[in-house]
Amino acid sequence: MDHPEETPVPSEKQRRRGIYILPSLFTTASLFAGFYAIVQAMNGSFEYAPLAIFIAMILDALDGRIARLTHTESDFGAQYDSLVDMVSFGLAPALIMYEWALSGMGKLGWLAAFIYTAAAGLRLARFNTQVGVADKRFFRGLPSPAAAALLVGLVWVLHANGVPGREISIAALVVTVLAGVLMVSNIRYRSFKDVDLRGRVSFMTILSLPLVLVLLFQNPPLVLFLTFLLYALSGPLAYIFRRIPRDEKDHPEKHPHGRV
């Protein structure tokens, strides 16, 4: 008696080749937010363009977490997310900054915007090659969403206070180039992936959350810009503090109590 053929069970690798709709929806929404930001910048709406980038950041943070929670991670999703990040956190912030402050500087302006865009692409490519190898507690180089928040946060807070971008074009150029340099640097930044959100926290931590929300809603552009400015500075400052004890250890004769 012939046995009916059994339906083969797809392997984990085969399942991961599919396209999962739920995380892809959030990734596509992030792409839409980045595209919308570019359109608004071209129209001179610099109050909406930065906001769209911050919305893209929220969506970008959600798609990966939703994929892990629903066990719908895939190679397609990872590649799609990386391409969307290039648009929303690489190309869009550079064009927003160019339209707001750098367009009047000629070649120097668009070269600065290109440096940032190219650095974002290199940063994302390096991140993709280090998945599963690098220490998850740290990022190597400033993450592209944080660099994007630094650029558009500057645009948002100054535009909200009536400062024309053309008046601070040199400062805007410096910030744009430095953000690109930090992205491709080897400076470590905390990823906060080791923070246990399910663990117990102190009463003061819970009490500080409403205060943070109040400050955020009082002046969102300023609070967001200062937050990501401090984060961007935290990497170089931590690097300097790590180097000081090492230099003193390597050169004890320079220490006031070192042996001659």
TIBA-682260 format. One record per residue (C-alpha): x, y, z. Coordinates in steps of 0.5 Angstrom, whole numbers, plus 500, padded with zeros to 3 digits. Layout:
<nodes>
XYZ...
</nodes>
This chain:
<nodes>
500500500503507498504512503501519501507524501508528507508536506515538507516542513520549511526550515528556519532559513526558508521561512526567513526568506519571506516578506512579513507584512507587519514589520514591513509596514512600519519600515515603509511608514518610516520611508514615507516620513523621510520622503515627506521630510524631503518634500517639506524641505523643498517647499520651505516648511522647516517646521514639518520637515524635522518633525517627520524625521523624528517620527521616522526615528520612532517608526524605525525603533518600532519595526525591529522590536515588533519583528523580534516580538512577533518572530518575523525577523528576516533577511529581507526586513534587515536589508529593507530597513537599512535602505530606508535608514539611508533615505530617512537618516542619510539623504533627508537630513542632508537635504533639509540642512542644505535647503535651510542653511547651505544652499547659499554657500555654493559648492561648499554647501552641497559638498558638506551635505554630500559628506554627511550623506556618504558618511551615513551610507558608510556607517550603515554598511559597516553596521550591517557587516558587524551584526552578531560580531560587535559588542551590543552594548555599544555602537561604533560611531554615532548612529545615523538616527542620532546624527539625523536628529542632531541636524534636523534638531538644530534646524527645528529649534533655530527655525522655531526661534526665527533664526534664518539658516543663511545667517548661521550657514558656517555653523550649520556646515561645521555641524553637518560635517562633524556629524558625518565624521562622528558617524564613520569614526571608531568612537563608541556610543552607548546603545542602551540595549543592555538596559533592562526595562522589566527590572526594578527601578527607584522611586526617583526614576519613576518620579523623573519621568513626568518631569521629562515629559513636561519639559518635552512638551514645553519646548519639543525642538529645544529638548530634543536637540539638546538631548541628541547634542549631549548624546553626540558629545558623550562619545568623544568625552568618554573617549577622552576620559578613557585616554587620560588614565592610560596616558598617565600609566604609560608615562609615570615620569610625568605624574607628580608622584611618579618615580624618576
</nodes>
